[in-house]
Amino acid sequence: MTRLKILHRTVYRYNKRVTLSYNEARMTPLTEPQQVVLESQVRVAPTQAAVSSYKDYWGSRVTAFDMQIPHEYLEVVSSTTVEVHRVERVPLEGEVVSWERLRSPEVEDQFSDWLPQSRLSAPGSEVLGIVPGLAGDMDPNQAAHAVFDWMRGEMRYMPGSTGVTTDAEQAWNQRQGVCQDLAHLAIGSLRSLGIPARYISGYLHPRSGAEIGEVVAGQSHAWLEWWDGEWRSWDPTNHKPAGDFHVTVARGRDYRDVPPLKGILSGGGGSHLEVTVEITRVA
């Protein structure tokens, strides 16, 4: 078990005054069997913003706010304390579904959100020609790990090499990307085999050896979950399942469903963005 305090601050400083804006923030972690949110708050400045919250189609908590007064900056600060206890079990014999079961109409209907390729997950014809050969006569769980092992040998993590609109095929063509690109490529590869897969956004405490009470520069992070009889996690950037230092915030088909902050505005004339994430292990 790990208890983490997370402070996520985003500031837009506009070149010209904004007359109004409408925004959505997905910065509040989920409460679910492997993690529990103990306290959470999202603050918006200027304070005249009208703020509400709801759960979206995918079950993510959304803080929605609009600013209908002239403003020269926008600041969103999310503060959360969350307790994480993840157990990644090796599947026992008989727990992994067969390919026949995976491709049955019942399962395809149940996981219809997580099987079709999305705009960012489609990996392109070259990958689609490679992936079936990786699976061989393996079961779906073994095939998923074969895909992850193959990716580890082919893809390089390279900060700044891509943007939020980069898709899996583009990342593959340059053989590098950031965490969201590696997640998209893995998801697209699994979906091409008929394995349901979904995109996870959240936070990662990067130093498991940090002392309790030590403030660490954390990271917004992306990984994936796939289903082969039960949902399992994998972080392709770090080549391991999600653990106690991964905090889930949102799930979706790809990054477009889960951006931490998005909105529309009138005016502005461009902006300067500042983002910081601080994570403190408190237990």
FIFI-219406 format. One record per residue (C-alpha): residue number from 1; x, y, z. Coordinates in steps of 0.5 Angstrom, whole numbers, plus 500, padded with zeros to 3 digits. Each point is the difference from the previous one (the first is absolute). Last residue first. Layout:
<seq->NUM X->X Y->Y Z->Z>
...
// end
This chain:
<seq->283 X->505 Y->513 Z->508>
<seq->282 X->501 Y->508 Z->498>
<seq->281 X->503 Y->499 Z->493>
<seq->280 X->500 Y->507 Z->497>
<seq->279 X->499 Y->501 Z->493>
<seq->278 X->501 Y->507 Z->496>
<seq->277 X->497 Y->501 Z->493>
<seq->276 X->502 Y->507 Z->497>
<seq->275 X->497 Y->503 Z->493>
<seq->274 X->501 Y->507 Z->498>
<seq->273 X->497 Y->502 Z->493>
<seq->272 X->501 Y->506 Z->496>
<seq->271 X->495 Y->503 Z->496>
<seq->270 X->497 Y->502 Z->493>
<seq->269 X->496 Y->506 Z->498>
<seq->268 X->495 Y->499 Z->506>
<seq->267 X->494 Y->501 Z->497>
<seq->266 X->494 Y->496 Z->501>
<seq->265 X->501 Y->493 Z->503>
<seq->264 X->499 Y->493 Z->499>
<seq->263 X->502 Y->494 Z->505>
<seq->262 X->504 Y->494 Z->502>
<seq->261 X->504 Y->498 Z->506>
<seq->260 X->503 Y->493 Z->502>
<seq->259 X->498 Y->497 Z->493>
<seq->258 X->496 Y->494 Z->501>
<seq->257 X->496 Y->498 Z->494>
<seq->256 X->505 Y->503 Z->495>
<seq->255 X->505 Y->496 Z->503>
<seq->254 X->497 Y->493 Z->498>
<seq->253 X->494 Y->496 Z->501>
<seq->252 X->499 Y->502 Z->507>
<seq->251 X->502 Y->500 Z->507>
<seq->250 X->502 Y->505 Z->505>
<seq->249 X->503 Y->502 Z->506>
<seq->248 X->504 Y->493 Z->502>
<seq->247 X->506 Y->501 Z->505>
<seq->246 X->506 Y->496 Z->499>
<seq->245 X->505 Y->500 Z->506>
<seq->244 X->497 Y->494 Z->502>
<seq->243 X->501 Y->496 Z->494>
<seq->242 X->498 Y->500 Z->493>
<seq->241 X->503 Y->494 Z->496>
<seq->240 X->507 Y->500 Z->497>
<seq->239 X->504 Y->502 Z->494>
<seq->238 X->501 Y->508 Z->503>
<seq->237 X->497 Y->503 Z->494>
<seq->236 X->496 Y->494 Z->498>
<seq->235 X->496 Y->501 Z->507>
<seq->234 X->496 Y->494 Z->500>
<seq->233 X->493 Y->498 Z->503>
<seq->232 X->495 Y->494 Z->501>
<seq->231 X->493 Y->500 Z->499>
<seq->230 X->497 Y->493 Z->501>
<seq->229 X->499 Y->494 Z->495>
<seq->228 X->505 Y->503 Z->495>
<seq->227 X->498 Y->507 Z->501>
<seq->226 X->505 Y->506 Z->499>
<seq->225 X->502 Y->506 Z->504>
<seq->224 X->505 Y->505 Z->497>
<seq->223 X->505 Y->506 Z->502>
<seq->222 X->501 Y->507 Z->500>
<seq->221 X->503 Y->505 Z->505>
<seq->220 X->500 Y->507 Z->503>
<seq->219 X->506 Y->500 Z->504>
<seq->218 X->503 Y->502 Z->507>
<seq->217 X->505 Y->505 Z->502>
<seq->216 X->501 Y->497 Z->507>
<seq->215 X->499 Y->502 Z->507>
<seq->214 X->503 Y->496 Z->506>
<seq->213 X->495 Y->499 Z->505>
<seq->212 X->501 Y->492 Z->500>
<seq->211 X->507 Y->499 Z->497>
<seq->210 X->501 Y->499 Z->493>
<seq->209 X->502 Y->493 Z->498>
<seq->208 X->494 Y->499 Z->495>
<seq->207 X->502 Y->506 Z->496>
<seq->206 X->496 Y->502 Z->494>
<seq->205 X->493 Y->501 Z->503>
<seq->204 X->496 Y->499 Z->494>
<seq->203 X->493 Y->503 Z->499>
<seq->202 X->494 Y->499 Z->496>
<seq->201 X->498 Y->498 Z->493>
<seq->200 X->497 Y->493 Z->498>
<seq->199 X->499 Y->498 Z->493>
<seq->198 X->496 Y->494 Z->498>
<seq->197 X->501 Y->493 Z->497>
<seq->196 X->495 Y->494 Z->498>
<seq->195 X->504 Y->495 Z->497>
<seq->194 X->498 Y->498 Z->493>
<seq->193 X->507 Y->499 Z->497>
<seq->192 X->499 Y->507 Z->497>
<seq->191 X->498 Y->503 Z->506>
<seq->190 X->506 Y->498 Z->504>
<seq->189 X->505 Y->503 Z->495>
<seq->188 X->496 Y->507 Z->500>
<seq->187 X->500 Y->500 Z->508>
<seq->186 X->508 Y->499 Z->499>
<seq->185 X->501 Y->505 Z->495>
<seq->184 X->495 Y->505 Z->504>
<seq->183 X->504 Y->498 Z->507>
<seq->182 X->506 Y->502 Z->497>
<seq->181 X->498 Y->506 Z->497>
<seq->180 X->497 Y->502 Z->506>
<seq->179 X->506 Y->499 Z->504>
<seq->178 X->505 Y->504 Z->495>
<seq->177 X->502 Y->498 Z->493>
<seq->176 X->505 Y->496 Z->496>
<seq->175 X->501 Y->496 Z->494>
<seq->174 X->499 Y->505 Z->495>
<seq->173 X->495 Y->496 Z->496>
<seq->172 X->497 Y->497 Z->507>
<seq->171 X->498 Y->507 Z->503>
<seq->170 X->497 Y->502 Z->493>
<seq->169 X->496 Y->494 Z->500>
<seq->168 X->498 Y->500 Z->507>
<seq->167 X->497 Y->507 Z->499>
<seq->166 X->503 Y->507 Z->502>
<seq->165 X->495 Y->505 Z->502>
<seq->164 X->502 Y->501 Z->507>
<seq->163 X->507 Y->502 Z->497>
<seq->162 X->506 Y->496 Z->499>
<seq->161 X->508 Y->500 Z->501>
<seq->160 X->500 Y->504 Z->506>
<seq->159 X->502 Y->494 Z->505>
<seq->158 X->503 Y->494 Z->496>
<seq->157 X->498 Y->493 Z->502>
<seq->156 X->503 Y->496 Z->495>
<seq->155 X->496 Y->494 Z->496>
<seq->154 X->502 Y->494 Z->497>
<seq->153 X->503 Y->495 Z->505>
<seq->152 X->495 Y->502 Z->506>
<seq->151 X->494 Y->500 Z->495>
<seq->150 X->502 Y->492 Z->498>
<seq->149 X->500 Y->499 Z->508>
<seq->148 X->493 Y->503 Z->500>
<seq->147 X->497 Y->497 Z->494>
<seq->146 X->502 Y->493 Z->503>
<seq->145 X->497 Y->502 Z->507>
<seq->144 X->494 Y->501 Z->496>
<seq->143 X->500 Y->493 Z->497>
<seq->142 X->502 Y->497 Z->506>
<seq->141 X->493 Y->502 Z->503>
<seq->140 X->496 Y->499 Z->494>
<seq->139 X->503 Y->492 Z->500>
<seq->138 X->506 Y->499 Z->495>
<seq->137 X->500 Y->496 Z->494>
<seq->136 X->503 Y->506 Z->496>
<seq->135 X->499 Y->506 Z->503>
<seq->134 X->506 Y->504 Z->497>
<seq->133 X->498 Y->498 Z->493>
<seq->132 X->493 Y->504 Z->501>
<seq->131 X->504 Y->506 Z->502>
<seq->130 X->505 Y->501 Z->494>
<seq->129 X->495 Y->501 Z->494>
<seq->128 X->495 Y->505 Z->504>
<seq->127 X->507 Y->504 Z->502>
<seq->126 X->502 Y->501 Z->493>
<seq->125 X->492 Y->502 Z->498>
<seq->124 X->499 Y->505 Z->505>
<seq->123 X->500 Y->501 Z->508>
<seq->122 X->493 Y->502 Z->501>
<seq->121 X->500 Y->503 Z->507>
<seq->120 X->499 Y->507 Z->499>
<seq->119 X->494 Y->501 Z->496>
<seq->118 X->497 Y->494 Z->503>
<seq->117 X->500 Y->492 Z->499>
<seq->116 X->494 Y->496 Z->502>
<seq->115 X->501 Y->495 Z->505>
<seq->114 X->499 Y->505 Z->507>
<seq->113 X->493 Y->503 Z->499>
<seq->112 X->497 Y->493 Z->498>
<seq->111 X->502 Y->496 Z->506>
<seq->110 X->494 Y->497 Z->502>
<seq->109 X->498 Y->499 Z->492>
<seq->108 X->506 Y->497 Z->498>
<seq->107 X->500 Y->496 Z->506>
<seq->106 X->493 Y->497 Z->498>
<seq->105 X->501 Y->500 Z->493>
<seq->104 X->506 Y->495 Z->501>
<seq->103 X->507 Y->502 Z->499>
<seq->102 X->503 Y->500 Z->507>
<seq->101 X->496 Y->493 Z->501>
<seq->100 X->503 Y->497 Z->494>
<seq->99 X->507 Y->503 Z->501>
<seq->98 X->500 Y->496 Z->507>
<seq->97 X->499 Y->504 Z->507>
<seq->96 X->505 Y->501 Z->505>
<seq->95 X->498 Y->497 Z->507>
<seq->94 X->501 Y->492 Z->498>
<seq->93 X->507 Y->500 Z->503>
<seq->92 X->501 Y->505 Z->505>
<seq->91 X->502 Y->507 Z->497>
<seq->90 X->506 Y->504 Z->503>
<seq->89 X->497 Y->505 Z->505>
<seq->88 X->501 Y->507 Z->500>
<seq->87 X->498 Y->503 Z->507>
<seq->86 X->499 Y->507 Z->501>
<seq->85 X->499 Y->504 Z->506>
<seq->84 X->500 Y->508 Z->499>
<seq->83 X->498 Y->505 Z->505>
<seq->82 X->498 Y->507 Z->498>
<seq->81 X->501 Y->507 Z->502>
<seq->80 X->498 Y->505 Z->495>
<seq->79 X->501 Y->507 Z->498>
<seq->78 X->498 Y->503 Z->493>
<seq->77 X->502 Y->507 Z->498>
<seq->76 X->497 Y->503 Z->494>
<seq->75 X->503 Y->507 Z->498>
<seq->74 X->497 Y->505 Z->495>
<seq->73 X->503 Y->506 Z->498>
<seq->72 X->499 Y->507 Z->497>
<seq->71 X->492 Y->500 Z->501>
<seq->70 X->494 Y->503 Z->498>
<seq->69 X->494 Y->497 Z->503>
<seq->68 X->496 Y->494 Z->498>
<seq->67 X->504 Y->495 Z->503>
<seq->66 X->497 Y->493 Z->499>
<seq->65 X->502 Y->494 Z->504>
<seq->64 X->499 Y->492 Z->499>
<seq->63 X->504 Y->496 Z->505>
<seq->62 X->499 Y->493 Z->497>
<seq->61 X->501 Y->493 Z->504>
<seq->60 X->501 Y->494 Z->495>
<seq->59 X->495 Y->495 Z->499>
<seq->58 X->501 Y->499 Z->493>
<seq->57 X->493 Y->503 Z->498>
<seq->56 X->502 Y->506 Z->504>
<seq->55 X->499 Y->501 Z->508>
<seq->54 X->498 Y->507 Z->502>
<seq->53 X->503 Y->507 Z->503>
<seq->52 X->498 Y->507 Z->501>
<seq->51 X->504 Y->507 Z->500>
<seq->50 X->497 Y->507 Z->498>
<seq->49 X->507 Y->504 Z->500>
<seq->48 X->500 Y->506 Z->504>
<seq->47 X->506 Y->497 Z->504>
<seq->46 X->505 Y->502 Z->494>
<seq->45 X->502 Y->495 Z->502>
<seq->44 X->498 Y->493 Z->500>
<seq->43 X->501 Y->495 Z->506>
<seq->42 X->499 Y->493 Z->499>
<seq->41 X->500 Y->496 Z->507>
<seq->40 X->501 Y->493 Z->502>
<seq->39 X->500 Y->496 Z->506>
<seq->38 X->501 Y->492 Z->502>
<seq->37 X->499 Y->498 Z->493>
<seq->36 X->501 Y->492 Z->500>
<seq->35 X->504 Y->496 Z->496>
<seq->34 X->500 Y->492 Z->498>
<seq->33 X->492 Y->499 Z->500>
<seq->32 X->498 Y->507 Z->497>
<seq->31 X->500 Y->507 Z->502>
<seq->30 X->502 Y->504 Z->494>
<seq->29 X->506 Y->505 Z->500>
<seq->28 X->497 Y->508 Z->499>
<seq->27 X->504 Y->503 Z->494>
<seq->26 X->495 Y->500 Z->494>
<seq->25 X->499 Y->507 Z->499>
<seq->24 X->495 Y->503 Z->495>
<seq->23 X->499 Y->508 Z->498>
<seq->22 X->496 Y->505 Z->497>
<seq->21 X->503 Y->507 Z->499>
<seq->20 X->498 Y->507 Z->500>
<seq->19 X->503 Y->507 Z->498>
<seq->18 X->507 Y->498 Z->500>
<seq->17 X->505 Y->506 Z->501>
<seq->16 X->506 Y->500 Z->495>
<seq->15 X->507 Y->496 Z->501>
<seq->14 X->497 Y->495 Z->504>
<seq->13 X->503 Y->496 Z->506>
<seq->12 X->497 Y->493 Z->501>
<seq->11 X->502 Y->497 Z->506>
<seq->10 X->499 Y->493 Z->502>
<seq->9 X->502 Y->497 Z->507>
<seq->8 X->500 Y->493 Z->502>
<seq->7 X->501 Y->498 Z->508>
<seq->6 X->500 Y->493 Z->502>
<seq->5 X->500 Y->497 Z->507>
<seq->4 X->502 Y->492 Z->500>
<seq->3 X->498 Y->495 Z->504>
<seq->2 X->503 Y->493 Z->498>
<seq->1 X->498 Y->493 Z->502>
// end
